[in-house]
Amino acid sequence: MSAITFLIADDFPSSRAQLRKFIESTAPWQVVGEAGNGSEAIAKARQLRPHIVILDVSMPEINGIRAAKEIKKYLPKTHIIIYSAHNAPLIAQRAMAAGADAYFDKSELEQDALSELVEQWHLSTFTHPTSSLISSHKESHS
């Protein structure tokens, strides 16, 4: 089985390191790049073409929601997960409207939830980042 590739974008290096450790502890997942702001995330997504991009909402230059919209323009079949420390239903709605495939509060982004979501996408689509399924993982954030 080939690796499921991830790009992590968060303006806090410690958050990126924690996510990298979390992702790479699951075979065959692989982090192929990291970004510290939205502009860098867009450029790296276009260059690296990962299966999944994880974007923090609050980043400098371009926020995660705007970055998601731009990434989807160039890579419509790449799955995007947006996560935030701000548990606000409006942020989740905006993230999904921008093209995100999933939204998580940072406190909810646990290995089991991510594994379940990636497995769901993998069973249907992951042979190449230009696969055909766009899936949504919508949870109630009331």
N, CA, C and O atoms as CSV, one atom per row, in Angstrom:
chain,resi,resn,atom,element,x,y,z
A,1,MET,N,N,0.842,-1.165,0.000
A,1,MET,CA,C,0.000,0.000,0.000
A,1,MET,C,C,0.894,1.236,0.000
A,1,MET,O,O,1.842,1.320,0.780
A,2,SER,N,N,0.594,2.188,-0.869
A,2,SER,CA,C,1.391,3.403,-0.904
A,2,SER,C,C,0.977,4.339,0.219
A,2,SER,O,O,-0.117,4.227,0.772
A,3,ALA,N,N,1.870,5.262,0.544
A,3,ALA,CA,C,1.654,6.179,1.655
A,3,ALA,C,C,0.504,7.136,1.372
A,3,ALA,O,O,0.299,7.561,0.235
A,4,ILE,N,N,-0.233,7.465,2.406
A,4,ILE,CA,C,-1.224,8.532,2.362
A,4,ILE,C,C,-0.484,9.772,2.834
A,4,ILE,O,O,0.022,9.814,3.956
A,5,THR,N,N,-0.423,10.785,1.971
A,5,THR,CA,C,0.423,11.931,2.235
A,5,THR,C,C,-0.351,13.116,2.795
A,5,THR,O,O,-1.499,13.367,2.431
A,6,PHE,N,N,0.318,13.836,3.696
A,6,PHE,CA,C,-0.274,14.967,4.402
A,6,PHE,C,C,0.615,16.194,4.274
A,6,PHE,O,O,1.841,16.095,4.220
A,7,LEU,N,N,-0.031,17.350,4.228
A,7,LEU,CA,C,0.614,18.644,4.404
A,7,LEU,C,C,-0.010,19.264,5.643
A,7,LEU,O,O,-1.235,19.297,5.766
A,8,ILE,N,N,0.810,19.755,6.563
A,8,ILE,CA,C,0.331,20.361,7.803
A,8,ILE,C,C,0.615,21.855,7.743
A,8,ILE,O,O,1.744,22.264,7.471
A,9,ALA,N,N,-0.407,22.676,7.995
A,9,ALA,CA,C,-0.218,24.122,8.030
A,9,ALA,C,C,-0.753,24.684,9.345
A,9,ALA,O,O,-1.949,24.624,9.629
A,10,ASP,N,N,0.158,25.223,10.127
A,10,ASP,CA,C,-0.178,25.834,11.409
A,10,ASP,C,C,0.941,26.817,11.716
A,10,ASP,O,O,2.110,26.527,11.462
A,11,ASP,N,N,0.591,27.980,12.261
A,11,ASP,CA,C,1.622,28.978,12.529
A,11,ASP,C,C,2.432,28.692,13.789
A,11,ASP,O,O,3.409,29.392,14.056
A,12,PHE,N,N,2.056,27.698,14.557
A,12,PHE,CA,C,2.829,27.320,15.737
A,12,PHE,C,C,3.658,26.068,15.449
A,12,PHE,O,O,3.094,24.996,15.227
A,13,PRO,N,N,4.997,26.189,15.451
A,13,PRO,CA,C,5.850,25.021,15.180
A,13,PRO,C,C,5.566,23.847,16.107
A,13,PRO,O,O,5.644,22.694,15.682
A,14,SER,N,N,5.236,24.122,17.369
A,14,SER,CA,C,4.955,23.029,18.307
A,14,SER,C,C,3.693,22.267,17.909
A,14,SER,O,O,3.625,21.050,18.080
A,15,SER,N,N,2.698,22.970,17.381
A,15,SER,CA,C,1.478,22.302,16.912
A,15,SER,C,C,1.774,21.438,15.691
A,15,SER,O,O,1.270,20.321,15.575
A,16,ARG,N,N,2.598,21.962,14.780
A,16,ARG,CA,C,2.978,21.171,13.604
A,16,ARG,C,C,3.745,19.924,14.026
A,16,ARG,O,O,3.503,18.837,13.502
A,17,ALA,N,N,4.663,20.076,14.965
A,17,ALA,CA,C,5.462,18.929,15.424
A,17,ALA,C,C,4.576,17.879,16.074
A,17,ALA,O,O,4.768,16.681,15.863
A,18,GLN,N,N,3.608,18.324,16.864
A,18,GLN,CA,C,2.690,17.383,17.518
A,18,GLN,C,C,1.854,16.641,16.472
A,18,GLN,O,O,1.681,15.426,16.563
A,19,LEU,N,N,1.339,17.369,15.485
A,19,LEU,CA,C,0.560,16.727,14.425
A,19,LEU,C,C,1.413,15.771,13.608
A,19,LEU,O,O,0.969,14.673,13.271
A,20,ARG,N,N,2.639,16.182,13.288
A,20,ARG,CA,C,3.550,15.304,12.520
A,20,ARG,C,C,3.764,13.986,13.262
A,20,ARG,O,O,3.672,12.912,12.666
A,21,LYS,N,N,4.049,14.068,14.556
A,21,LYS,CA,C,4.275,12.856,15.353
A,21,LYS,C,C,3.029,11.978,15.346
A,21,LYS,O,O,3.108,10.763,15.166
A,22,PHE,N,N,1.906,12.602,15.542
A,22,PHE,CA,C,0.608,11.941,15.559
A,22,PHE,C,C,0.342,11.227,14.225
A,22,PHE,O,O,-0.061,10.064,14.212
A,23,ILE,N,N,0.566,11.920,13.112
A,23,ILE,CA,C,0.303,11.361,11.776
A,23,ILE,C,C,1.283,10.253,11.444
A,23,ILE,O,O,0.884,9.183,10.983
A,24,GLU,N,N,2.562,10.504,11.676
A,24,GLU,CA,C,3.567,9.526,11.257
A,24,GLU,C,C,3.623,8.294,12.144
A,24,GLU,O,O,4.352,7.348,11.846
A,25,SER,N,N,2.858,8.294,13.234
A,25,SER,CA,C,2.771,7.089,14.059
A,25,SER,C,C,1.778,6.088,13.471
A,25,SER,O,O,1.627,4.978,13.981
A,26,THR,N,N,1.110,6.486,12.405
A,26,THR,CA,C,0.128,5.635,11.751
A,26,THR,C,C,0.618,5.261,10.361
A,26,THR,O,O,0.680,6.109,9.471
A,27,ALA,N,N,0.967,3.988,10.175
A,27,ALA,CA,C,1.382,3.533,8.849
A,27,ALA,C,C,0.143,3.356,7.997
A,27,ALA,O,O,-0.867,2.895,8.528
A,28,PRO,N,N,0.143,3.677,6.756
A,28,PRO,CA,C,1.219,4.200,5.919
A,28,PRO,C,C,1.133,5.712,5.713
A,28,PRO,O,O,1.359,6.197,4.604
A,29,TRP,N,N,0.812,6.453,6.759
A,29,TRP,CA,C,0.703,7.900,6.640
A,29,TRP,C,C,2.078,8.550,6.634
A,29,TRP,O,O,3.001,8.084,7.301
A,30,GLN,N,N,2.207,9.649,5.861
A,30,GLN,CA,C,3.487,10.342,5.757
A,30,GLN,C,C,3.253,11.837,5.599
A,30,GLN,O,O,2.454,12.258,4.762
A,31,VAL,N,N,3.939,12.633,6.391
A,31,VAL,CA,C,3.900,14.084,6.239
A,31,VAL,C,C,4.937,14.451,5.183
A,31,VAL,O,O,6.124,14.165,5.339
A,32,VAL,N,N,4.480,15.086,4.108
A,32,VAL,CA,C,5.388,15.463,3.020
A,32,VAL,C,C,5.783,16.931,3.072
A,32,VAL,O,O,6.677,17.364,2.345
A,33,GLY,N,N,5.112,17.703,3.938
A,33,GLY,CA,C,5.472,19.108,4.045
A,33,GLY,C,C,4.763,19.789,5.190
A,33,GLY,O,O,3.766,19.300,5.722
A,34,GLU,N,N,5.315,20.946,5.557
A,34,GLU,CA,C,4.736,21.782,6.608
A,34,GLU,C,C,4.749,23.218,6.132
A,34,GLU,O,O,5.597,23.614,5.332
A,35,ALA,N,N,3.795,23.999,6.635
A,35,ALA,CA,C,3.719,25.423,6.321
A,35,ALA,C,C,3.365,26.190,7.580
A,35,ALA,O,O,2.638,25.693,8.440
A,36,GLY,N,N,3.890,27.417,7.685
A,36,GLY,CA,C,3.645,28.239,8.848
A,36,GLY,C,C,2.637,29.348,8.621
A,36,GLY,O,O,2.305,30.092,9.544
A,37,ASN,N,N,2.146,29.459,7.382
A,37,ASN,CA,C,1.121,30.460,7.079
A,37,ASN,C,C,0.311,29.989,5.871
A,37,ASN,O,O,0.674,29.018,5.208
A,38,GLY,N,N,-0.781,30.683,5.599
A,38,GLY,CA,C,-1.668,30.268,4.524
A,38,GLY,C,C,-1.062,30.358,3.139
A,38,GLY,O,O,-1.308,29.492,2.301
A,39,SER,N,N,-0.271,31.393,2.883
A,39,SER,CA,C,0.370,31.532,1.565
A,39,SER,C,C,1.312,30.364,1.298
A,39,SER,O,O,1.320,29.795,0.206
A,40,GLU,N,N,2.094,30.022,2.294
A,40,GLU,CA,C,3.021,28.906,2.170
A,40,GLU,C,C,2.263,27.587,1.992
A,40,GLU,O,O,2.698,26.717,1.238
A,41,ALA,N,N,1.147,27.443,2.677
A,41,ALA,CA,C,0.336,26.226,2.557
A,41,ALA,C,C,-0.170,26.051,1.124
A,41,ALA,O,O,-0.137,24.947,0.581
A,42,ILE,N,N,-0.631,27.129,0.523
A,42,ILE,CA,C,-1.127,27.069,-0.858
A,42,ILE,C,C,0.004,26.663,-1.802
A,42,ILE,O,O,-0.167,25.770,-2.632
A,43,ALA,N,N,1.149,27.314,-1.676
A,43,ALA,CA,C,2.289,27.011,-2.550
A,43,ALA,C,C,2.757,25.566,-2.381
A,43,ALA,O,O,3.018,24.874,-3.365
A,44,LYS,N,N,2.860,25.118,-1.141
A,44,LYS,CA,C,3.335,23.747,-0.904
A,44,LYS,C,C,2.314,22.710,-1.347
A,44,LYS,O,O,2.690,21.646,-1.838
A,45,ALA,N,N,1.042,23.002,-1.183
A,45,ALA,CA,C,0.017,22.057,-1.655
A,45,ALA,C,C,0.123,21.895,-3.174
A,45,ALA,O,O,0.063,20.776,-3.685
A,46,ARG,N,N,0.275,22.990,-3.882
A,46,ARG,CA,C,0.394,22.923,-5.343
A,46,ARG,C,C,1.645,22.161,-5.751
A,46,ARG,O,O,1.623,21.405,-6.723
A,47,GLN,N,N,2.731,22.352,-5.019
A,47,GLN,CA,C,3.997,21.690,-5.343
A,47,GLN,C,C,3.980,20.212,-4.968
A,47,GLN,O,O,4.397,19.369,-5.763
A,48,LEU,N,N,3.507,19.891,-3.774
A,48,LEU,CA,C,3.622,18.532,-3.231
A,48,LEU,C,C,2.432,17.635,-3.547
A,48,LEU,O,O,2.568,16.411,-3.531
A,49,ARG,N,N,1.276,18.212,-3.833
A,49,ARG,CA,C,0.064,17.476,-4.169
A,49,ARG,C,C,-0.265,16.360,-3.162
A,49,ARG,O,O,-0.393,15.196,-3.542
A,50,PRO,N,N,-0.400,16.722,-1.882
A,50,PRO,CA,C,-0.700,15.698,-0.872
A,50,PRO,C,C,-2.136,15.189,-1.006
A,50,PRO,O,O,-2.989,15.838,-1.611
A,51,HIS,N,N,-2.376,14.029,-0.435
A,51,HIS,CA,C,-3.733,13.503,-0.383
A,51,HIS,C,C,-4.604,14.346,0.536
A,51,HIS,O,O,-5.773,14.600,0.246
A,52,ILE,N,N,-4.007,14.783,1.669
A,52,ILE,CA,C,-4.749,15.503,2.709
A,52,ILE,C,C,-3.952,16.720,3.155
A,52,ILE,O,O,-2.743,16.640,3.369
A,53,VAL,N,N,-4.649,17.859,3.293
A,53,VAL,CA,C,-4.052,19.072,3.846
A,53,VAL,C,C,-4.786,19.383,5.143
A,53,VAL,O,O,-6.015,19.449,5.170
A,54,ILE,N,N,-4.023,19.573,6.219
A,54,ILE,CA,C,-4.600,19.978,7.502
A,54,ILE,C,C,-4.216,21.433,7.727
A,54,ILE,O,O,-3.036,21.780,7.783
A,55,LEU,N,N,-5.244,22.285,7.855
A,55,LEU,CA,C,-5.043,23.730,7.974
A,55,LEU,C,C,-5.591,24.253,9.293
A,55,LEU,O,O,-6.725,23.957,9.670
A,56,ASP,N,N,-4.775,25.031,9.987
A,56,ASP,CA,C,-5.268,25.773,11.141
A,56,ASP,C,C,-6.075,26.952,10.604
A,56,ASP,O,O,-5.723,27.513,9.566
A,57,VAL,N,N,-7.134,27.331,11.280
A,57,VAL,CA,C,-7.944,28.465,10.836
A,57,VAL,C,C,-7.157,29.765,10.942
A,57,VAL,O,O,-7.113,30.548,9.992
A,58,SER,N,N,-6.537,29.995,12.093
A,58,SER,CA,C,-5.879,31.277,12.362
A,58,SER,C,C,-4.400,31.208,12.025
A,58,SER,O,O,-3.591,30.718,12.813
A,59,MET,N,N,-4.056,31.709,10.837
A,59,MET,CA,C,-2.665,31.768,10.410
A,59,MET,C,C,-2.391,33.143,9.803
A,59,MET,O,O,-3.311,33.806,9.323
A,60,PRO,N,N,-1.124,33.574,9.824
A,60,PRO,CA,C,-0.791,34.856,9.208
A,60,PRO,C,C,-0.894,34.820,7.681
A,60,PRO,O,O,-0.953,33.755,7.067
A,61,GLU,N,N,-0.912,35.985,7.106
A,61,GLU,CA,C,-0.975,36.228,5.668
A,61,GLU,C,C,-2.330,35.836,5.078
A,61,GLU,O,O,-3.102,36.699,4.660
A,62,ILE,N,N,-2.609,34.563,5.047
A,62,ILE,CA,C,-3.903,34.063,4.559
A,62,ILE,C,C,-4.391,33.054,5.590
A,62,ILE,O,O,-3.654,32.140,5.959
A,63,ASN,N,N,-5.625,33.211,6.058
A,63,ASN,CA,C,-6.124,32.273,7.067
A,63,ASN,C,C,-6.446,30.917,6.434
A,63,ASN,O,O,-6.461,30.777,5.211
A,64,GLY,N,N,-6.699,29.940,7.273
A,64,GLY,CA,C,-6.934,28.581,6.804
A,64,GLY,C,C,-8.154,28.431,5.909
A,64,GLY,O,O,-8.154,27.605,4.997
A,65,ILE,N,N,-9.184,29.213,6.156
A,65,ILE,CA,C,-10.397,29.119,5.344
A,65,ILE,C,C,-10.127,29.634,3.921
A,65,ILE,O,O,-10.522,29.000,2.943
A,66,ARG,N,N,-9.459,30.774,3.815
A,66,ARG,CA,C,-9.104,31.291,2.482
A,66,ARG,C,C,-8.116,30.367,1.783
A,66,ARG,O,O,-8.200,30.165,0.571
A,67,ALA,N,N,-7.179,29.806,2.544
A,67,ALA,CA,C,-6.209,28.872,1.959
A,67,ALA,C,C,-6.916,27.630,1.426
A,67,ALA,O,O,-6.571,27.129,0.356
A,68,ALA,N,N,-7.905,27.133,2.170
A,68,ALA,CA,C,-8.666,25.958,1.720
A,68,ALA,C,C,-9.331,26.234,0.374
A,68,ALA,O,O,-9.294,25.402,-0.533
A,69,LYS,N,N,-9.934,27.405,0.260
A,69,LYS,CA,C,-10.617,27.775,-0.977
A,69,LYS,C,C,-9.632,27.813,-2.148
A,69,LYS,O,O,-9.944,27.329,-3.236
A,70,GLU,N,N,-8.456,28.380,-1.931
A,70,GLU,CA,C,-7.440,28.454,-2.986
A,70,GLU,C,C,-6.908,27.065,-3.343
A,70,GLU,O,O,-6.744,26.742,-4.519
A,71,ILE,N,N,-6.643,26.260,-2.340
A,71,ILE,CA,C,-6.124,24.909,-2.600
A,71,ILE,C,C,-7.143,24.104,-3.401
A,71,ILE,O,O,-6.776,23.391,-4.334
A,72,LYS,N,N,-8.417,24.215,-3.043
A,72,LYS,CA,C,-9.464,23.477,-3.769
A,72,LYS,C,C,-9.558,23.912,-5.229
A,72,LYS,O,O,-9.928,23.112,-6.089
A,73,LYS,N,N,-9.223,25.182,-5.520
A,73,LYS,CA,C,-9.232,25.645,-6.918
A,73,LYS,C,C,-8.233,24.858,-7.756
A,73,LYS,O,O,-8.525,24.470,-8.887
A,74,TYR,N,N,-7.043,24.625,-7.186
A,74,TYR,CA,C,-5.969,23.955,-7.912
A,74,TYR,C,C,-5.977,22.447,-7.742
A,74,TYR,O,O,-5.567,21.709,-8.638
A,75,LEU,N,N,-6.440,21.998,-6.597
A,75,LEU,CA,C,-6.433,20.561,-6.276
A,75,LEU,C,C,-7.795,20.171,-5.723
A,75,LEU,O,O,-7.919,19.892,-4.531
A,76,PRO,N,N,-8.808,20.147,-6.561
A,76,PRO,CA,C,-10.175,19.931,-6.066
A,76,PRO,C,C,-10.414,18.583,-5.406
A,76,PRO,O,O,-11.383,18.421,-4.665
A,77,LYS,N,N,-9.565,17.636,-5.660
A,77,LYS,CA,C,-9.792,16.305,-5.096
A,77,LYS,C,C,-8.892,15.999,-3.904
A,77,LYS,O,O,-8.943,14.899,-3.353
A,78,THR,N,N,-8.080,16.953,-3.510
A,78,THR,CA,C,-7.303,16.808,-2.281
A,78,THR,C,C,-8.252,17.063,-1.113
A,78,THR,O,O,-9.025,18.021,-1.127
A,79,HIS,N,N,-8.187,16.217,-0.127
A,79,HIS,CA,C,-9.048,16.369,1.050
A,79,HIS,C,C,-8.448,17.421,1.980
A,79,HIS,O,O,-7.239,17.452,2.210
A,80,ILE,N,N,-9.307,18.269,2.502
A,80,ILE,CA,C,-8.859,19.332,3.398
A,80,ILE,C,C,-9.568,19.212,4.735
A,80,ILE,O,O,-10.793,19.120,4.812
A,81,ILE,N,N,-8.754,19.216,5.792
A,81,ILE,CA,C,-9.257,19.237,7.153
A,81,ILE,C,C,-8.860,20.582,7.742
A,81,ILE,O,O,-7.685,20.948,7.735
A,82,ILE,N,N,-9.830,21.307,8.245
A,82,ILE,CA,C,-9.550,22.551,8.943
A,82,ILE,C,C,-9.774,22.310,10.429
A,82,ILE,O,O,-10.752,21.686,10.843
A,83,TYR,N,N,-8.841,22.822,11.213
A,83,TYR,CA,C,-9.012,22.690,12.659
A,83,TYR,C,C,-8.741,24.026,13.320
A,83,TYR,O,O,-8.018,24.868,12.788
A,84,SER,N,N,-9.342,24.206,14.500
A,84,SER,CA,C,-9.266,25.489,15.167
A,84,SER,C,C,-9.355,25.329,16.673
A,84,SER,O,O,-9.976,24.394,17.179
A,85,ALA,N,N,-8.731,26.245,17.372
A,85,ALA,CA,C,-8.865,26.284,18.824
A,85,ALA,C,C,-10.162,26.978,19.225
A,85,ALA,O,O,-10.565,26.941,20.388
A,86,HIS,N,N,-10.806,27.607,18.256
A,86,HIS,CA,C,-12.052,28.333,18.498
A,86,HIS,C,C,-13.230,27.443,18.141
A,86,HIS,O,O,-13.499,27.213,16.962
A,87,ASN,N,N,-13.923,26.950,19.131
A,87,ASN,CA,C,-15.063,26.060,18.897
A,87,ASN,C,C,-16.288,26.925,18.611
A,87,ASN,O,O,-17.079,27.224,19.505
A,88,ALA,N,N,-16.427,27.321,17.346
A,88,ALA,CA,C,-17.535,28.191,16.954
A,88,ALA,C,C,-18.220,27.604,15.722
A,88,ALA,O,O,-17.562,27.356,14.711
A,89,PRO,N,N,-19.521,27.381,15.793
A,89,PRO,CA,C,-20.237,26.809,14.653
A,89,PRO,C,C,-20.074,27.633,13.364
A,89,PRO,O,O,-20.033,27.064,12.274
A,90,LEU,N,N,-19.983,28.946,13.480
A,90,LEU,CA,C,-19.824,29.786,12.300
A,90,LEU,C,C,-18.510,29.504,11.578
A,90,LEU,O,O,-18.464,29.518,10.348
A,91,ILE,N,N,-17.442,29.248,12.333
A,91,ILE,CA,C,-16.154,28.915,11.717
A,91,ILE,C,C,-16.275,27.589,10.966
A,91,ILE,O,O,-15.787,27.468,9.843
A,92,ALA,N,N,-16.912,26.610,11.568
A,92,ALA,CA,C,-17.105,25.319,10.910
A,92,ALA,C,C,-17.910,25.480,9.623
A,92,ALA,O,O,-17.579,24.875,8.603
A,93,GLN,N,N,-18.963,26.291,9.668
A,93,GLN,CA,C,-19.778,26.524,8.462
A,93,GLN,C,C,-18.965,27.193,7.375
A,93,GLN,O,O,-19.052,26.807,6.209
A,94,ARG,N,N,-18.177,28.189,7.738
A,94,ARG,CA,C,-17.342,28.880,6.746
A,94,ARG,C,C,-16.286,27.951,6.168
A,94,ARG,O,O,-15.993,28.006,4.974
A,95,ALA,N,N,-15.713,27.096,7.013
A,95,ALA,CA,C,-14.716,26.137,6.543
A,95,ALA,C,C,-15.315,25.185,5.512
A,95,ALA,O,O,-14.715,24.935,4.467
A,96,MET,N,N,-16.481,24.662,5.806
A,96,MET,CA,C,-17.123,23.726,4.879
A,96,MET,C,C,-17.535,24.441,3.591
A,96,MET,O,O,-17.416,23.875,2.504
A,97,ALA,N,N,-18.017,25.676,3.707
A,97,ALA,CA,C,-18.406,26.448,2.528
A,97,ALA,C,C,-17.199,26.753,1.640
A,97,ALA,O,O,-17.342,26.897,0.425
A,98,ALA,N,N,-16.017,26.852,2.240
A,98,ALA,CA,C,-14.795,27.139,1.482
A,98,ALA,C,C,-14.230,25.904,0.797
A,98,ALA,O,O,-13.273,25.999,0.029
A,99,GLY,N,N,-14.819,24.747,1.073
A,99,GLY,CA,C,-14.359,23.531,0.413
A,99,GLY,C,C,-13.700,22.521,1.322
A,99,GLY,O,O,-13.237,21.482,0.851
A,100,ALA,N,N,-13.643,22.797,2.611
A,100,ALA,CA,C,-13.069,21.810,3.526
A,100,ALA,C,C,-13.932,20.551,3.531
A,100,ALA,O,O,-15.154,20.611,3.398
A,101,ASP,N,N,-13.275,19.434,3.684
A,101,ASP,CA,C,-13.975,18.152,3.742
A,101,ASP,C,C,-14.300,17.761,5.178
A,101,ASP,O,O,-15.139,16.894,5.423
A,102,ALA,N,N,-13.630,18.409,6.120
A,102,ALA,CA,C,-13.874,18.130,7.534
A,102,ALA,C,C,-13.420,19.317,8.367
A,102,ALA,O,O,-12.527,20.069,7.974
A,103,TYR,N,N,-14.042,19.469,9.506
A,103,TYR,CA,C,-13.674,20.508,10.464
A,103,TYR,C,C,-13.597,19.861,11.840
A,103,TYR,O,O,-14.460,19.069,12.219
A,104,PHE,N,N,-12.559,20.209,12.574
A,104,PHE,CA,C,-12.401,19.721,13.941
A,104,PHE,C,C,-11.995,20.862,14.849
A,104,PHE,O,O,-11.211,21.725,14.455
A,105,ASP,N,N,-12.518,20.870,16.049
A,105,ASP,CA,C,-11.972,21.688,17.117
A,105,ASP,C,C,-10.635,21.020,17.459
A,105,ASP,O,O,-10.547,19.792,17.459
A,106,LYS,N,N,-9.610,21.799,17.746
A,106,LYS,CA,C,-8.297,21.205,18.034
A,106,LYS,C,C,-8.358,20.162,19.144
A,106,LYS,O,O,-7.626,19.173,19.111
A,107,SER,N,N,-9.225,20.379,20.121
A,107,SER,CA,C,-9.332,19.421,21.223
A,107,SER,C,C,-10.000,18.117,20.784
A,107,SER,O,O,-9.887,17.107,21.479
A,108,GLU,N,N,-10.697,18.122,19.639
A,108,GLU,CA,C,-11.390,16.928,19.152
A,108,GLU,C,C,-10.573,16.145,18.128
A,108,GLU,O,O,-10.933,15.018,17.785
A,109,LEU,N,N,-9.482,16.726,17.637
A,109,LEU,CA,C,-8.694,16.062,16.599
A,109,LEU,C,C,-7.822,15.001,17.253
A,109,LEU,O,O,-6.649,15.223,17.551
A,110,GLU,N,N,-8.427,13.854,17.464
A,110,GLU,CA,C,-7.750,12.730,18.099
A,110,GLU,C,C,-7.429,11.687,17.038
A,110,GLU,O,O,-8.028,11.662,15.963
A,111,GLN,N,N,-6.496,10.850,17.356
A,111,GLN,CA,C,-6.033,9.859,16.391
A,111,GLN,C,C,-7.174,8.970,15.900
A,111,GLN,O,O,-7.245,8.674,14.707
A,112,ASP,N,N,-8.061,8.541,16.783
A,112,ASP,CA,C,-9.153,7.664,16.365
A,112,ASP,C,C,-10.074,8.355,15.370
A,112,ASP,O,O,-10.462,7.754,14.368
A,113,ALA,N,N,-10.428,9.609,15.634
A,113,ALA,CA,C,-11.318,10.344,14.732
A,113,ALA,C,C,-10.657,10.569,13.382
A,113,ALA,O,O,-11.288,10.391,12.340
A,114,LEU,N,N,-9.389,10.959,13.397
A,114,LEU,CA,C,-8.665,11.174,12.144
A,114,LEU,C,C,-8.499,9.861,11.387
A,114,LEU,O,O,-8.667,9.819,10.169
A,115,SER,N,N,-8.173,8.805,12.099
A,115,SER,CA,C,-8.007,7.492,11.459
A,115,SER,C,C,-9.297,7.038,10.789
A,115,SER,O,O,-9.276,6.526,9.670
A,116,GLU,N,N,-10.410,7.225,11.472
A,116,GLU,CA,C,-11.707,6.827,10.917
A,116,GLU,C,C,-12.021,7.617,9.645
A,116,GLU,O,O,-12.470,7.051,8.648
A,117,LEU,N,N,-11.785,8.902,9.690
A,117,LEU,CA,C,-12.048,9.751,8.539
A,117,LEU,C,C,-11.149,9.390,7.360
A,117,LEU,O,O,-11.628,9.247,6.235
A,118,VAL,N,N,-9.857,9.242,7.610
A,118,VAL,CA,C,-8.921,8.901,6.539
A,118,VAL,C,C,-9.227,7.518,5.971
A,118,VAL,O,O,-9.139,7.310,4.761
A,119,GLU,N,N,-9.580,6.588,6.827
A,119,GLU,CA,C,-9.934,5.247,6.355
A,119,GLU,C,C,-11.166,5.301,5.453
A,119,GLU,O,O,-11.221,4.620,4.429
A,120,GLN,N,N,-12.147,6.108,5.835
A,120,GLN,CA,C,-13.347,6.265,5.018
A,120,GLN,C,C,-12.971,6.808,3.639
A,120,GLN,O,O,-13.431,6.290,2.622
A,121,TRP,N,N,-12.143,7.838,3.603
A,121,TRP,CA,C,-11.704,8.398,2.321
A,121,TRP,C,C,-10.858,7.398,1.556
A,121,TRP,O,O,-11.002,7.262,0.341
A,122,HIS,N,N,-9.968,6.690,2.262
A,122,HIS,CA,C,-9.042,5.748,1.628
A,122,HIS,C,C,-9.780,4.614,0.933
A,122,HIS,O,O,-9.446,4.252,-0.196
A,123,LEU,N,N,-10.765,4.061,1.591
A,123,LEU,CA,C,-11.498,2.944,1.001
A,123,LEU,C,C,-12.140,3.334,-0.325
A,123,LEU,O,O,-12.294,2.502,-1.220
A,124,SER,N,N,-12.510,4.595,-0.440
A,124,SER,CA,C,-13.195,5.044,-1.643
A,124,SER,C,C,-12.277,5.649,-2.694
A,124,SER,O,O,-12.592,5.606,-3.883
A,125,THR,N,N,-11.136,6.216,-2.272
A,125,THR,CA,C,-10.452,7.073,-3.224
A,125,THR,C,C,-8.951,7.039,-3.297
A,125,THR,O,O,-8.416,7.286,-4.378
A,126,PHE,N,N,-8.238,6.757,-2.254
A,126,PHE,CA,C,-6.810,7.037,-2.257
A,126,PHE,C,C,-5.999,6.051,-3.072
A,126,PHE,O,O,-5.568,5.011,-2.574
A,127,THR,N,N,-5.808,6.385,-4.289
A,127,THR,CA,C,-4.768,5.754,-5.077
A,127,THR,C,C,-3.885,6.860,-5.619
A,127,THR,O,O,-2.732,6.630,-5.985
A,128,HIS,N,N,-4.443,8.069,-5.667
A,128,HIS,CA,C,-3.732,9.235,-6.182
A,128,HIS,C,C,-4.463,10.470,-5.683
A,128,HIS,O,O,-5.678,10.417,-5.491
A,129,PRO,N,N,-3.767,11.584,-5.465
A,129,PRO,CA,C,-4.444,12.772,-4.966
A,129,PRO,C,C,-5.463,13.374,-5.917
A,129,PRO,O,O,-6.138,14.335,-5.549
A,130,THR,N,N,-5.598,12.853,-7.107
A,130,THR,CA,C,-6.622,13.356,-8.011
A,130,THR,C,C,-7.809,12.393,-8.062
A,130,THR,O,O,-8.491,12.292,-9.082
A,131,SER,N,N,-8.047,11.695,-6.966
A,131,SER,CA,C,-9.169,10.769,-6.891
A,131,SER,C,C,-10.490,11.509,-6.923
A,131,SER,O,O,-10.513,12.740,-6.892
A,132,SER,N,N,-11.595,10.771,-6.985
A,132,SER,CA,C,-12.869,11.407,-7.310
A,132,SER,C,C,-13.815,11.714,-6.155
A,132,SER,O,O,-14.742,12.500,-6.349
A,133,LEU,N,N,-13.641,11.154,-4.991
A,133,LEU,CA,C,-14.629,11.361,-3.928
A,133,LEU,C,C,-14.335,12.610,-3.127
A,133,LEU,O,O,-13.199,12.830,-2.707
A,134,ILE,N,N,-15.329,13.411,-2.918
A,134,ILE,CA,C,-15.246,14.498,-1.959
A,134,ILE,C,C,-16.217,14.132,-0.849
A,134,ILE,O,O,-17.424,14.026,-1.066
A,135,SER,N,N,-15.680,13.945,0.312
A,135,SER,CA,C,-16.459,13.479,1.445
A,135,SER,C,C,-16.560,14.584,2.479
A,135,SER,O,O,-15.671,15.429,2.586
A,136,SER,N,N,-17.623,14.577,3.224
A,136,SER,CA,C,-17.778,15.571,4.286
A,136,SER,C,C,-17.929,14.881,5.625
A,136,SER,O,O,-18.649,13.891,5.760
A,137,HIS,N,N,-17.253,15.409,6.586
A,137,HIS,CA,C,-17.362,14.942,7.958
A,137,HIS,C,C,-17.881,16.136,8.744
A,137,HIS,O,O,-17.113,17.012,9.141
A,138,LYS,N,N,-19.173,16.162,8.961
A,138,LYS,CA,C,-19.785,17.291,9.661
A,138,LYS,C,C,-20.251,16.807,11.018
A,138,LYS,O,O,-21.030,15.860,11.121
A,139,GLU,N,N,-19.774,17.454,12.038
A,139,GLU,CA,C,-20.207,17.143,13.390
A,139,GLU,C,C,-20.936,18.340,13.948
A,139,GLU,O,O,-20.700,19.477,13.540
A,140,SER,N,N,-21.795,18.083,14.854
A,140,SER,CA,C,-22.497,19.178,15.536
A,140,SER,C,C,-21.536,19.837,16.507
A,140,SER,O,O,-20.922,19.168,17.338
A,141,HIS,N,N,-21.412,21.131,16.398
A,141,HIS,CA,C,-20.552,21.906,17.297
A,141,HIS,C,C,-21.404,22.854,18.107
A,141,HIS,O,O,-21.140,24.055,18.168
A,142,SER,N,N,-22.439,22.299,18.732
A,142,SER,CA,C,-23.361,23.126,19.530
A,142,SER,C,C,-22.873,23.283,20.937
A,142,SER,O,O,-23.523,23.945,21.745
